[in-house]
Structures are given as structure tokens and as C-alpha cells.
Amino acid sequence: MMSMPPGASADDQSRVAEGISLYDRGQFGEAAAMLGPEAEAGSTAAQFHLGLMHARGEGTPRDLAVAAKWMERAAEGGHHHAQFILGHMYAKGDGVPRDRARAHMWYTAATEGGWWKAREARERLVDDGMTPREVVESGNLLRAWRATRQGQGTPR
């Protein structure tokens, strides 16, 4: 499902769908130009795809810090695939400082959204030496994130 900000028009959704179609066809420069304004306006689908493009250097310079910024915006907006990828970024320190508590938090959010691979990644993170203190911190981060989302309705 494509997620848009509250009050987004069918034209906004159409531009995001067209941008994703351009991306899928490998027309990355055109996709970035189409998705950029929609990502800025709050489309989590556009934010996610811009994050992918920056992570891979598709139609944009490869920049993991910029990719992480877009993934974080999409993840905070409830985009479960972005939550999964952002968890990986925090687990590895790709574009963000390595932070196992944040990685665990985003894997948990993605797991709650049905991403079974996120559950496996979270379990590996714990098995690879995550401390009990980091697990507690992850829970605190997750509760704080949920509290900011209360009352916002469905993901944008």
C-alpha cells in the first residue's frame, strides 16, 4: 500500500506511483526528480525509494548518510520495509553510528508490521552479543516512538 500524508490528493498518489514505476524501469534520475517533492511532502513510499536510491547510488550520488535520513523519515512514518532496512543500517553503522539498541528497536517495529526477516535479524543481533542493557534501551526507544505516533492515525 502506498502511504501518503493526510489530505494527499489522488494526483500526489499518482506522482508517487509514477515515480516508483520509473524506478522499477531503471530510470533512476527521472524517478528521483519525481519522488523528491513527494518525499518532502511526507510520502513514506517516496522517502523509502529515495533512501534506496541514495544507498545504491541509483540516479543520485551514493551517500549512506542521506539514505539513512530518508529511511528514518519513512520508518518513523510507519513504513515497515524502511524500518527493517534502517535496523540493518544501525546494526552495521551504515550511514549512522552503530547502535544495537536502535537496530533492535527498528527490527521490532518491522516485525510488528509483519516483516518476518526483521524478527530473524533481531534474534541474530541478540545472539551476537547484545547486552541486557541494550535490550532495555531498545524497549524504551520503541515505547517513546509509539507515544509520538499515537493519535496520528495510519502511516503517511
C-alpha positions in Angstrom: 0.0 0.0 0.0 1.3 3.4 -0.9 1.2 5.7 2.1 0.6 9.4 1.8 0.2 12.3 4.2 -3.2 13.1 5.5 -5.1 15.1 2.9 -2.9 14.0 0.0 -4.7 14.1 -3.3 -5.0 11.4 -6.0 -2.6 13.5 -8.0 0.0 13.2 -5.2 -0.5 9.4 -5.1 -0.3 9.2 -8.9 3.0 11.1 -8.9 4.4 8.7 -6.3 3.2 5.7 -8.3 4.7 7.1 -11.5 8.0 7.7 -9.7 8.1 4.2 -8.4 7.3 2.9 -11.9 10.2 4.9 -13.2 12.4 3.4 -10.5 11.3 -0.1 -11.3 12.1 0.5 -15.0 15.6 1.7 -14.1 15.0 5.3 -14.9 16.6 6.5 -11.7 17.2 10.1 -12.4 13.7 10.7 -13.5 12.4 8.7 -10.5 14.4 10.8 -8.1 13.1 14.0 -9.7 9.5 12.8 -9.4 9.8 11.3 -5.9 11.8 14.1 -4.3 9.0 16.6 -3.9 6.6 13.9 -2.7 9.1 12.6 -0.2 9.5 16.2 1.2 5.7 16.4 1.4 5.6 13.3 3.6 5.1 10.3 1.4 6.7 7.3 3.1 6.8 5.3 -0.1 8.7 8.2 -1.8 11.0 8.5 1.2 11.7 4.8 1.2 12.6 4.8 -2.6 14.8 7.9 -2.3 16.6 6.1 0.6 17.2 3.1 -1.6 18.5 5.3 -4.5 20.9 7.1 -2.2 22.1 3.8 -0.6 22.7 2.3 -4.1 23.8 5.3 -6.0 20.9 5.0 -8.4 20.1 8.3 -10.0 21.8 10.1 -7.1 25.3 10.1 -5.7 25.8 7.1 -3.3 25.5 8.5 0.2 24.6 6.3 3.1 24.0 9.2 5.5 21.4 10.7 3.1 20.0 7.2 2.6 19.7 6.8 6.3 17.9 10.2 6.6 15.2 9.2 4.1 14.9 5.7 5.6 14.5 7.2 9.1 11.7 9.5 7.9 9.9 6.6 6.2 10.4 4.4 9.2 9.2 7.0 11.6 6.1 7.3 9.4 5.4 3.6 9.7 6.9 2.2 6.5 7.8 -1.4 7.6 10.3 -2.1 4.9 12.2 1.1 5.8 12.1 0.1 9.4 13.8 -3.2 8.5 16.5 -1.6 6.4 17.1 1.1 9.0 17.5 -1.6 11.6 20.3 -3.1 9.3 21.9 0.4 8.9 22.0 0.8 12.7 23.3 -2.7 13.2 26.2 -2.2 10.8 26.8 1.5 11.2 26.0 2.2 7.6 25.3 6.0 7.3 24.5 6.2 11.0 26.5 5.5 14.1 26.4 1.8 15.0 23.7 1.4 17.7 22.4 -2.0 18.5 19.6 -0.7 20.7 18.2 1.4 17.8 18.7 -1.6 15.4 16.7 -3.8 17.8 14.0 -1.1 18.1 13.5 -0.8 14.3 13.6 -4.6 13.8 10.9 -4.9 16.4 8.8 -2.2 14.7 9.2 -4.0 11.4 8.4 -7.4 13.0 5.2 -5.9 14.3 4.4 -4.9 10.8 4.7 -8.4 9.5 8.4 -8.5 8.4 9.5 -12.0 9.5 13.0 -11.3 8.3 13.2 -8.5 10.8 12.4 -10.9 13.6 15.3 -13.2 12.4 17.7 -10.2 12.2 16.6 -9.1 15.7 17.3 -12.6 17.1 20.8 -12.6 15.4 21.5 -9.2 16.9 20.7 -10.5 20.4 22.6 -13.8 19.7 25.7 -11.8 18.6 26.2 -10.2 22.0 23.6 -7.5 22.5 23.6 -6.7 26.2 20.6 -6.8 28.5 21.0 -3.0 29.0 20.8 -2.5 25.2 17.6 -4.6 25.1 16.0 -2.5 27.8 17.1 0.7 26.0 15.6 -0.7 22.8 12.3 -1.2 24.6 12.4 2.4 25.9 13.1 3.8 22.4 10.2 1.7 21.0 7.8 3.0 23.6 8.9 6.6 23.0 8.4 6.2 19.3 5.0 4.7 19.7 4.0 7.5 22.0 4.9 10.1 19.3 2.8 8.2 16.8 -0.4 7.9 19.0 -3.2 9.9 17.5 -1.5 10.3 14.1 -3.7 7.6 12.5 -2.4 5.4 9.7 1.1 5.7 8.4 1.7 8.5 5.9 
